[in-house]
């Protein structure tokens, strides 16, 4: 007798398919970024495995180490989740570490054949650590163990139920990734890359202040808080959630900057543009939330659209009285490394958030 159709089986099949698609897509992105640009291959001057017994690199920066860990962390998480369908996660963690080690070793060996790329034994160590960490994250966030039980309970209590709410939470994760970019509105940009003005230098020369950057920070932080408010369960007040999102977002901005910049430089991130923009964004967020008793879909749309518009206007290059678009993409450096991917997410996530809000109103008009 044929087994009756069960919707749970269908959902599980879709989840497995989506998980495998995500894993293979990220693996392809990881390989492409490791071998970028994959041109002008040549035979190395020494044995291609000599780097394994070489001394540690003399100039290993915190930025390089952090990047190597971060880029392999999603790979470890996705691979552990995929292996979990075949084995227990406590065993999958070690298989993921081995896979991360072998993948990193292969990438470093191939980099020996590329001009401008240097194979490093330290990169293998940090990449393996990133994959292992990702697998550990998958293990500790299981729904039936601590702290995964608390995370799932917290999600169920505070956020809208269902896959649409999960998609919105994932978009908040994309915003967090965008903060690793080298451009505004990430604080990693700071005074080093875009000429921001430290607040203690502004009174002597206000002409240095970039007012368009103030608007970028303002609309970003307000739009993020309002978008998060649309994901909150109706039984909770929106105002405390908005303030909590603002506090968490600003804290994460400085945390991301601390990962990539030297500690003495962090004080210069207190620029007029960032401080004024974040402060004005908080005021805009509080004013809108005070006037709104329901989820602020309209306000979130308006602010996020303004955020995208100001970013596009800021991207125009004005030369000799003429306006020209910069070269595509609006990404600095390798578009396939962590900062390049973060720059891409900085452009993509507000557009996806706008789409999520519009589709949400069509799919769930009663909310």
C-alpha positions as CSV (number, residue, x, y, z in Angstrom):
1,X,0.0,0.0,0.0
2,X,1.3,3.4,-0.9
3,X,2.2,5.7,2.0
4,X,-0.2,8.7,2.1
5,X,1.1,12.1,1.2
6,X,2.2,14.1,4.2
7,X,2.8,17.9,4.1
8,X,5.5,17.6,6.8
9,X,7.5,15.4,4.4
10,X,7.1,18.0,1.7
11,X,8.3,20.8,3.9
12,X,11.3,18.7,5.1
13,X,12.2,17.9,1.5
14,X,12.1,21.6,0.6
15,X,14.2,22.5,3.6
16,X,16.8,19.9,2.7
17,X,16.9,21.1,-0.9
18,X,17.2,24.8,0.2
19,X,20.0,23.8,2.6
20,X,22.0,22.0,0.0
21,X,21.5,24.8,-2.5
22,X,22.8,27.3,0.0
23,X,25.8,25.1,0.8
24,X,26.8,24.6,-2.8
25,X,26.2,28.2,-3.6
26,X,28.3,29.4,-0.7
27,X,31.0,26.8,-1.5
28,X,31.2,28.1,-5.1
29,X,31.4,31.7,-3.8
30,X,34.2,30.7,-1.3
31,X,36.3,29.0,-4.0
32,X,35.8,31.9,-6.4
33,X,36.8,34.4,-3.8
34,X,39.9,32.4,-2.8
35,X,41.1,32.2,-6.4
36,X,40.2,35.7,-7.5
37,X,41.4,36.8,-10.0
38,X,41.8,33.3,-11.5
39,X,44.0,34.5,-14.4
40,X,47.7,34.3,-15.5
41,X,48.4,31.0,-13.9
42,X,52.1,30.2,-13.5
43,X,54.4,27.5,-12.1
44,X,55.6,28.5,-8.6
45,X,59.3,29.0,-8.1
46,X,59.5,26.5,-5.2
47,X,57.8,23.3,-4.2
48,X,54.1,24.0,-4.0
49,X,53.9,22.5,-0.5
50,X,56.9,24.4,0.9
51,X,54.6,27.0,2.6
52,X,53.4,24.3,5.0
53,X,56.7,24.1,6.9
54,X,57.6,27.8,6.5
55,X,57.6,30.1,9.5
56,X,54.5,32.1,10.4
57,X,53.9,35.2,8.3
58,X,55.6,38.2,9.8
59,X,52.8,40.6,9.2
60,X,49.6,38.8,10.1
61,X,47.0,41.5,10.8
62,X,43.9,41.2,12.8
63,X,41.9,42.1,9.7
64,X,43.3,39.1,7.8
65,X,42.8,36.7,10.7
66,X,39.2,37.9,11.3
67,X,38.4,37.7,7.6
68,X,39.7,34.1,7.3
69,X,37.6,33.0,10.2
70,X,34.4,34.8,9.1
71,X,34.4,33.5,5.5
72,X,34.6,29.9,6.5
73,X,32.1,30.2,9.4
74,X,29.0,30.0,7.2
75,X,30.5,27.1,5.3
76,X,31.0,25.2,8.6
77,X,27.5,26.0,9.7
78,X,25.8,24.9,6.4
79,X,27.9,21.8,6.1
80,X,27.2,20.7,9.7
81,X,23.5,21.3,9.1
82,X,23.6,19.3,6.0
83,X,25.4,16.4,7.6
84,X,23.0,16.5,10.5
85,X,20.5,14.7,8.3
86,X,22.9,11.7,8.3
87,X,24.6,11.8,11.7
88,X,24.5,13.5,15.0
89,X,26.0,16.9,15.2
90,X,28.6,16.0,17.8
91,X,30.1,13.8,15.1
92,X,29.4,16.2,12.2
93,X,31.5,18.9,14.0
94,X,34.7,16.9,13.5
95,X,33.9,16.0,9.9
96,X,33.3,19.7,9.2
97,X,36.7,20.6,10.7
98,X,38.4,18.0,8.5
99,X,36.5,19.3,5.4
100,X,37.5,22.9,6.3
101,X,41.1,21.8,6.6
102,X,41.2,20.0,3.3
103,X,39.3,22.8,1.4
104,X,41.6,25.5,2.8
105,X,44.7,23.4,2.0
106,X,43.5,23.0,-1.6
107,X,42.8,26.7,-2.0
108,X,46.3,27.7,-0.6
109,X,48.0,25.2,-2.9
110,X,46.2,26.6,-5.9
111,X,47.1,30.2,-4.8
112,X,50.7,29.2,-5.3
113,X,50.0,29.1,-9.0
114,X,48.4,32.6,-9.1
115,X,50.5,35.8,-9.3
116,X,49.7,38.2,-6.6
117,X,48.4,35.5,-4.2
118,X,50.5,34.1,-1.4
119,X,49.9,30.7,0.2
120,X,50.0,30.8,4.0
121,X,50.0,28.1,6.7
122,X,48.3,30.6,9.0
123,X,45.4,30.9,6.6
124,X,44.8,27.2,6.8
125,X,44.7,27.3,10.6
126,X,42.3,30.3,10.7
127,X,40.1,28.9,7.9
128,X,39.8,25.6,9.7
129,X,39.0,27.4,12.9
130,X,36.3,29.3,11.1
131,X,34.7,26.1,9.7
132,X,34.9,24.4,13.2
133,X,33.3,27.5,14.8
134,X,30.5,27.4,12.3
135,X,29.8,23.8,13.1
136,X,29.8,24.5,16.8
137,X,27.2,27.3,16.2
138,X,25.0,24.7,14.4
139,X,25.4,22.4,17.4
140,X,24.6,24.9,20.1
141,X,21.6,26.3,18.3
142,X,19.8,23.0,18.0
143,X,16.2,23.4,18.9
144,X,16.2,20.7,21.6
145,X,19.3,21.7,23.6
146,X,20.6,24.8,25.4
147,X,21.0,27.6,24.3
148,X,19.0,26.6,21.2
149,X,15.9,26.0,23.3
150,X,16.1,29.6,24.6
151,X,16.7,31.0,21.1
152,X,13.7,29.3,19.6
153,X,11.5,30.2,22.6
154,X,12.7,33.9,22.3
155,X,11.9,33.9,18.6
156,X,8.5,32.4,19.2
157,X,7.6,34.9,21.9
158,X,8.8,38.1,20.2
159,X,8.5,37.7,16.4
160,X,5.7,37.0,14.0
161,X,5.2,33.3,13.4
162,X,5.9,31.4,10.2
163,X,8.3,31.4,7.3
164,X,7.6,35.1,6.4
165,X,8.8,36.2,9.8
166,X,11.9,34.0,9.5
167,X,12.7,35.6,6.2
168,X,12.5,39.1,7.8
169,X,14.8,38.0,10.6
170,X,17.3,36.7,7.9
171,X,17.2,40.2,6.3
172,X,18.3,41.6,9.7
173,X,21.2,39.2,9.5
174,X,22.1,40.6,6.1
175,X,22.2,44.1,7.6
176,X,24.7,42.8,10.2
177,X,26.9,41.4,7.4
178,X,26.8,44.8,5.6
179,X,28.5,46.4,8.6
180,X,31.7,44.6,7.7
181,X,31.9,46.8,4.6
182,X,34.5,49.6,4.1
183,X,31.9,52.1,3.1
184,X,29.2,54.1,4.9
185,X,26.9,53.4,6.7
186,X,29.4,50.9,8.2
187,X,31.6,52.5,10.9
188,X,34.5,50.5,9.5
189,X,34.8,53.2,6.9
190,X,35.4,55.8,9.5
191,X,38.0,58.5,9.0
192,X,40.3,56.2,7.1
193,X,38.5,55.6,3.9
194,X,35.9,58.3,3.3
195,X,37.3,61.4,5.0
196,X,34.8,61.6,7.9
197,X,35.4,64.5,10.3
198,X,36.1,63.7,14.0
199,X,33.8,65.8,16.1
200,X,36.6,67.6,17.9
201,X,37.9,68.9,14.5
202,X,34.6,70.0,13.1
203,X,34.3,73.4,14.8
204,X,37.5,74.6,13.1
205,X,36.3,73.7,9.6
206,X,32.6,72.9,9.1
207,X,33.2,72.7,5.3
208,X,34.8,69.3,5.9
209,X,31.5,67.8,7.2
210,X,29.8,65.5,4.6
211,X,26.1,66.2,5.2
212,X,25.0,63.4,2.8
213,X,26.7,60.9,5.1
214,X,24.6,62.2,8.0
215,X,21.5,61.5,6.0
216,X,22.7,58.0,5.2
217,X,23.3,57.1,8.8
218,X,20.0,58.7,9.9
219,X,17.8,56.8,7.3
220,X,19.7,53.5,7.8
221,X,19.3,53.3,11.6
222,X,15.7,54.6,11.6
223,X,14.8,52.2,8.7
224,X,16.4,49.3,10.5
225,X,14.4,49.9,13.7
226,X,11.1,50.4,11.8
227,X,11.6,47.3,9.7
228,X,12.4,45.3,12.9
229,X,9.2,46.7,14.5
230,X,7.1,45.3,11.6
231,X,8.4,41.8,12.5
232,X,7.4,42.0,16.2
233,X,4.4,40.1,17.5
234,X,1.3,42.4,17.9
235,X,1.1,41.6,21.6
236,X,4.3,43.5,22.3
237,X,4.9,47.3,22.4
238,X,6.9,48.6,19.4
239,X,8.7,51.5,21.2
240,X,10.9,49.4,23.6
241,X,11.8,47.0,20.7
242,X,12.8,49.9,18.5
243,X,15.1,51.3,21.2
244,X,16.6,47.8,21.8
245,X,17.2,47.4,18.1
246,X,18.9,50.9,17.9
247,X,21.1,50.0,20.9
248,X,22.1,46.6,19.5
249,X,22.7,48.1,16.0
250,X,25.0,50.8,17.2
251,X,26.9,48.3,19.5
252,X,27.3,46.0,16.6
253,X,28.6,48.8,14.4
254,X,31.4,49.5,16.8
255,X,32.1,45.8,17.3
256,X,32.5,45.4,13.6
257,X,34.9,48.3,13.4
258,X,36.9,46.9,16.3
259,X,37.3,43.6,14.4
260,X,39.0,45.3,11.4
261,X,40.7,48.5,12.7
262,X,43.4,49.1,15.2
263,X,42.2,50.1,18.6
264,X,43.9,53.6,18.6
265,X,41.9,54.4,15.5
266,X,38.5,53.6,17.0
267,X,38.3,57.0,18.7
268,X,38.3,58.7,15.2
269,X,35.2,56.8,14.3
270,X,33.3,59.3,16.5
271,X,32.8,61.5,13.5
272,X,30.4,64.3,13.1
273,X,28.7,62.4,10.4
274,X,28.2,59.2,12.4
275,X,27.2,60.8,15.7
276,X,24.8,63.3,14.1
277,X,23.3,60.7,11.8
278,X,22.8,58.1,14.5
279,X,21.3,60.7,16.9
280,X,18.9,62.0,14.3
281,X,18.0,58.5,13.3
282,X,17.1,57.7,16.9
283,X,14.9,60.8,17.2
284,X,13.2,60.0,13.9
285,X,12.6,56.5,15.0
286,X,11.1,57.6,18.4
287,X,8.8,60.2,16.8
288,X,7.4,57.7,14.3
289,X,6.9,55.0,16.9
290,X,5.1,57.5,19.2
291,X,2.6,58.4,16.6
292,X,2.0,54.8,15.4
293,X,-0.1,52.3,17.3
294,X,0.3,49.5,14.8
295,X,3.3,48.1,12.8
296,X,4.7,51.1,11.0
297,X,4.7,49.6,7.5
298,X,4.2,52.9,5.7
299,X,6.9,54.7,7.7
300,X,9.4,51.9,7.3
301,X,8.8,51.9,3.5
302,X,9.3,55.6,3.3
303,X,12.5,55.7,5.4
304,X,14.1,52.7,3.6
305,X,13.3,54.2,0.2
306,X,14.8,57.5,1.3
307,X,17.9,55.5,2.5
308,X,18.3,53.9,-0.9
309,X,17.8,57.2,-2.7
310,X,20.4,59.0,-0.6
311,X,22.9,56.2,-1.1
312,X,22.5,56.4,-4.8
313,X,22.9,60.2,-4.9
314,X,26.0,59.9,-2.8
315,X,27.4,57.4,-5.2
316,X,27.3,59.9,-8.1
317,X,30.7,61.4,-9.0
318,X,30.7,65.1,-9.6
319,X,33.6,66.2,-11.8
320,X,34.1,69.5,-13.7
321,X,30.5,70.4,-13.0
322,X,29.2,67.2,-14.6
323,X,27.6,64.2,-12.8
324,X,28.7,60.7,-13.7
325,X,28.0,57.3,-12.3
326,X,30.9,55.4,-10.7
327,X,32.2,52.2,-12.2
328,X,30.0,49.1,-11.4
329,X,29.9,47.6,-8.9
330,X,29.9,50.2,-6.1
331,X,32.2,47.8,-4.2
332,X,35.8,48.4,-3.0
333,X,38.3,45.7,-3.6
334,X,37.6,42.1,-4.3
335,X,33.8,41.7,-4.7
336,X,34.1,38.0,-3.5
337,X,35.9,38.6,-0.2
338,X,34.2,39.3,3.1
339,X,34.4,43.1,2.8
340,X,33.4,43.1,-0.9
341,X,30.4,40.8,0.0
342,X,29.5,43.1,2.8
343,X,29.6,46.1,0.4
344,X,27.2,44.3,-1.8
345,X,24.9,43.5,1.1
346,X,24.9,47.2,2.1
347,X,23.2,47.9,-1.3
348,X,21.0,44.8,-1.4
349,X,19.5,44.4,2.0
350,X,17.4,47.7,2.0
351,X,16.0,46.7,-1.4
352,X,15.1,43.3,-0.1
353,X,13.6,44.8,3.1
354,X,11.4,47.1,0.9
355,X,10.3,44.1,-1.1
356,X,9.6,42.2,2.1
357,X,7.4,45.0,3.3
358,X,5.4,45.3,0.1
359,X,4.9,41.6,-0.3
360,X,3.9,41.3,3.4
361,X,1.1,43.8,2.9
362,X,-0.2,41.8,0.0
363,X,0.2,38.3,1.6
364,X,-0.9,39.3,5.1
365,X,-3.2,42.4,4.8
366,X,-4.8,41.8,8.3
367,X,-1.5,42.2,10.2
